[in-house]
Amino acid sequence: PESKIVAIKKVYQDPKYSNREFKIVVELNHPNCIKVHNFFFSNNEEKAEEVYLNLVMDYIPDTLYKILRFYYKKGYPFPNALGKIYTYQMLRSLAYIHNLNICHRDIKPQNILVDINTHRLVMCDFGSAKQLRPNENSVSYICSRYYRAPELILGEENYGCEIDIWSIGCVVAEMFIGEPLFCGKNSK
């Protein structure tokens, strides 16, 4: 058998809640979304009653955040060609998950993996993701502050996948200006 380096994400299984992330990621099948190959459960060595879900996924060593910081610290502009390639792949990923009515709800450079050898971009960390249903309320305090859509900042609880589009726009702008577009000390 061929050996392959993988990543394992260990997530505490709170018995009071179902694991929404697990239900979402095991169904994803797109080149620009993280792929779960397998999963297993384990117990905490100190507290045997604590159960953890371990997701076995593709190992992609870099994040868009790390790449953006590299260019920023060197004082180099982010290459236009890379910006276009990465933007296209982010939008492909978004189109795929939105077609499934899945809203990521935490798009930011830290949750976007990049293989710098192939320039393949992969959306990851679906821990805040939710399959949205019409007229169903959801929490508004979601998404990292710099990438949070205006309707979320204003407390709207009935929103759609459009909030992800705002976040992607903020990420794309950050690629080209070298820093987050909307920095703030707090939600206000």
C-alpha positions as CSV (number, residue, x, y, z in Angstrom):
1,P,0.0,0.0,0.0
2,E,1.0,3.6,-0.7
3,S,2.0,5.6,2.4
4,K,0.5,9.1,2.7
5,I,0.9,11.8,5.2
6,V,-2.4,12.8,6.7
7,A,-3.7,15.3,9.3
8,I,-5.8,14.3,12.3
9,K,-8.2,16.8,13.8
10,K,-9.2,15.8,17.3
11,V,-12.6,17.2,18.4
12,Y,-14.2,16.8,21.8
13,Q,-17.6,15.0,21.5
14,D,-19.9,16.9,23.9
15,P,-22.7,14.4,24.7
16,K,-25.2,17.3,24.8
17,Y,-24.7,18.2,21.2
18,S,-24.6,16.5,17.9
19,N,-21.4,17.1,15.9
20,R,-22.6,19.3,13.0
21,E,-19.0,19.5,11.5
22,F,-18.7,15.7,11.3
23,K,-22.0,15.4,9.4
24,I,-21.0,18.1,7.0
25,V,-17.3,17.1,6.3
26,V,-17.9,13.4,5.7
27,E,-20.3,14.4,2.8
28,L,-17.9,16.9,1.1
29,N,-16.4,15.7,-2.2
30,H,-14.8,18.6,-4.0
31,P,-11.1,19.3,-4.8
32,N,-11.3,22.7,-3.0
33,C,-12.9,21.4,0.2
34,I,-11.1,19.4,2.8
35,K,-11.5,15.6,2.3
36,V,-12.1,13.3,5.3
37,H,-10.7,9.9,4.5
38,N,-11.6,8.2,7.8
39,F,-12.5,8.8,11.4
40,F,-12.2,7.1,14.7
41,F,-13.1,7.8,18.3
42,S,-10.7,7.9,21.3
43,N,-10.9,8.5,25.0
44,N,-9.1,11.1,27.1
45,E,-6.3,9.3,29.0
46,E,-7.0,11.3,32.3
47,K,-10.8,11.3,32.0
48,A,-12.1,8.1,30.4
49,E,-15.6,9.5,30.0
50,E,-14.4,12.2,27.6
51,V,-14.7,11.0,24.0
52,Y,-13.0,12.6,21.1
53,L,-13.8,12.3,17.4
54,N,-10.6,12.1,15.2
55,L,-11.0,13.1,11.6
56,V,-8.4,11.8,9.2
57,M,-7.9,14.3,6.4
58,D,-5.5,15.4,3.7
59,Y,-2.4,17.0,5.1
60,I,-1.9,20.4,3.5
61,P,1.0,22.2,5.2
62,D,0.3,25.8,4.6
63,T,-2.5,28.3,5.2
64,L,-3.3,31.3,3.1
65,Y,-2.7,33.3,6.3
66,K,0.9,32.1,6.5
67,I,1.5,32.9,2.8
68,L,0.0,36.4,3.1
69,R,2.2,37.1,6.2
70,F,5.3,36.0,4.2
71,Y,4.6,38.5,1.5
72,Y,3.6,41.2,3.9
73,K,6.7,40.8,6.1
74,K,9.0,40.8,3.1
75,G,7.3,43.9,1.8
76,Y,6.4,42.2,-1.5
77,P,3.1,42.6,-3.2
78,F,1.0,39.4,-3.4
79,P,1.4,38.1,-7.0
80,N,-1.6,39.0,-9.2
81,A,-1.6,35.5,-10.8
82,L,-1.7,33.8,-7.4
83,G,-4.5,36.1,-6.3
84,K,-6.5,35.1,-9.3
85,I,-5.8,31.4,-9.0
86,Y,-6.7,31.4,-5.2
87,T,-9.8,33.6,-5.7
88,Y,-11.1,31.2,-8.4
89,Q,-10.6,28.2,-6.1
90,M,-12.2,29.9,-3.1
91,L,-15.2,30.8,-5.2
92,R,-15.4,27.2,-6.6
93,S,-15.4,25.9,-3.0
94,L,-18.1,28.3,-2.0
95,A,-20.3,27.5,-5.0
96,Y,-20.1,23.8,-4.1
97,I,-21.0,24.1,-0.4
98,H,-23.6,26.8,-1.1
99,N,-25.2,24.5,-3.6
100,L,-25.6,22.0,-0.7
101,N,-27.1,24.9,1.5
102,I,-24.0,24.7,3.7
103,C,-22.8,28.1,5.0
104,H,-19.2,27.9,6.3
105,R,-19.6,30.9,8.7
106,D,-15.9,31.3,9.5
107,I,-14.0,32.0,6.3
108,K,-10.7,33.6,7.0
109,P,-7.1,33.1,5.7
110,Q,-6.4,30.7,8.7
111,N,-9.2,28.4,7.5
112,I,-7.9,28.2,3.9
113,L,-5.2,25.6,3.2
114,V,-2.8,25.9,0.3
115,D,-0.4,23.4,-1.2
116,I,2.4,25.8,-2.3
117,N,3.8,23.2,-4.7
118,T,0.6,22.8,-6.7
119,H,-1.2,26.0,-5.6
120,R,-4.3,23.9,-4.8
121,L,-6.4,25.8,-2.3
122,V,-8.7,23.9,0.1
123,M,-11.4,25.3,2.4
124,C,-11.2,23.7,5.9
125,D,-12.4,24.0,9.4
126,F,-16.1,23.5,9.1
127,G,-16.6,23.7,12.9
128,S,-18.9,26.7,12.6
129,A,-20.6,25.5,9.4
130,K,-24.3,24.9,9.2
131,Q,-26.8,23.7,6.7
132,L,-29.2,26.6,6.5
133,R,-32.9,26.2,6.1
134,P,-35.3,28.9,4.9
135,N,-36.7,31.1,7.7
136,E,-34.6,29.3,10.3
137,N,-32.8,31.5,12.8
138,S,-29.1,31.1,13.5
139,V,-26.7,32.7,15.9
140,S,-25.4,36.1,14.7
141,Y,-22.3,36.1,16.8
142,I,-20.4,33.9,14.4
143,C,-17.4,34.4,12.0
144,S,-14.2,36.1,12.9
145,R,-14.5,39.8,13.4
146,Y,-12.4,41.1,10.5
147,Y,-14.4,38.9,8.0
148,R,-17.9,39.2,9.6
149,A,-20.7,40.4,7.3
150,P,-22.6,43.7,8.3
151,E,-25.8,41.8,8.9
152,L,-24.1,39.6,11.5
153,I,-22.5,42.7,13.2
154,L,-26.0,44.2,13.4
155,G,-27.3,41.0,15.1
156,E,-29.4,39.5,12.3
157,E,-30.3,35.9,13.0
158,N,-32.1,35.1,9.8
159,Y,-29.3,35.2,7.1
160,G,-28.2,33.2,4.2
161,C,-25.0,31.9,2.6
162,E,-24.3,35.5,1.4
163,I,-22.4,36.0,4.6
164,D,-19.7,33.7,3.2
165,I,-19.4,35.8,0.1
166,W,-18.7,38.9,2.2
167,S,-16.0,37.0,4.0
168,I,-14.4,35.8,0.8
169,G,-14.4,39.4,-0.5
170,C,-12.6,40.5,2.7
171,V,-10.0,37.7,2.1
172,V,-9.5,38.6,-1.5
173,A,-9.0,42.3,-0.6
174,E,-6.5,41.2,2.1
175,M,-4.5,39.3,-0.5
176,F,-4.0,42.5,-2.6
177,I,-3.7,45.2,0.1
178,G,-1.5,43.1,2.4
179,E,-3.6,43.5,5.6
180,P,-7.2,42.9,6.7
181,L,-9.7,45.3,5.0
182,F,-11.9,45.9,8.1
183,C,-9.8,45.8,11.3
184,G,-11.5,46.6,14.5
185,K,-10.9,46.3,18.2
186,N,-14.5,45.1,18.9
187,S,-17.8,44.4,17.1
188,K,-18.8,48.1,17.3
